[in-house]
């Protein structure tokens, strides 16, 4: 099934998902970078609203630790933690508290949902956070590492790429990331009523998907645009957990949407 020119998912896919999802609860959407998580989350929320189901979306990206907090981690734990994205660089306690206040949101007691400013690399002040004045029936949380389980200690010993080999030779960084995933993130994963995975055909395609985004930024001479060399190094931060997702989520997710290299929906598997 092809997505349209705006890269939206076909209506038939969205309606099928709503038919099998609960009308109430927390839904996780997991997918590697560039797979279309935020697009699908927005379409699901919009279609749910048309069915009379109050729905909102959140991104795990909005719960990143700010630059100053990550620099502290870089000094005290490992320099690679200055780069946001991996487990350990989010405020999971804040995310869990946000889920709780959303359950009790009311016009007289609105809930505040954080926003992260990626340009300034810090969380926006609470006065700029999204205000939710009605408790949603359906809450959709999307993120690249959502639902991914930790690895075994034995699997962490061997470096997967040049970044791990040269900058994490003692496995301190990847062990910290894995420990954070096991201790804190899995608490969140257990709250999902359903988990949807957007399954990329392989890890290599992520570089192409992300480079498409970066090429658009480079054409506009955007200051945050990465060169291809910078992008290759950047993606090495996420390779280990991305490969873990590709291995494990097809059998862990309640719904697996298998994508082609051009992001077409090839197959939908529902457990």
Secondary structure, DSSP 4 states (H G I P E B T S, - for coil): ----TT-PPPHHHHHHHHHHS-SSEEEEEEE-TTS-HHHHHHHHHHHHHHTT--EEEEEGGGGBPPHHHHHHHHHHT-GGGGSTTSTTSB-HHHHHHHHHHHHT-BTTB-EEE--EETTTTEEPPGGGSEEE-S--SEEEEEETTTTPPPPPHHHHSS--SHHHHHH-TTSHHHHHHHHHIIIIIHHHHTT-SEEEEEE-S-SHHHHHHHHHHHHHHHHTT-TTPPPHHHHHHHHHHHHHHHHHHHHHHHHHSSEEEEE-TT--EEEEEE-
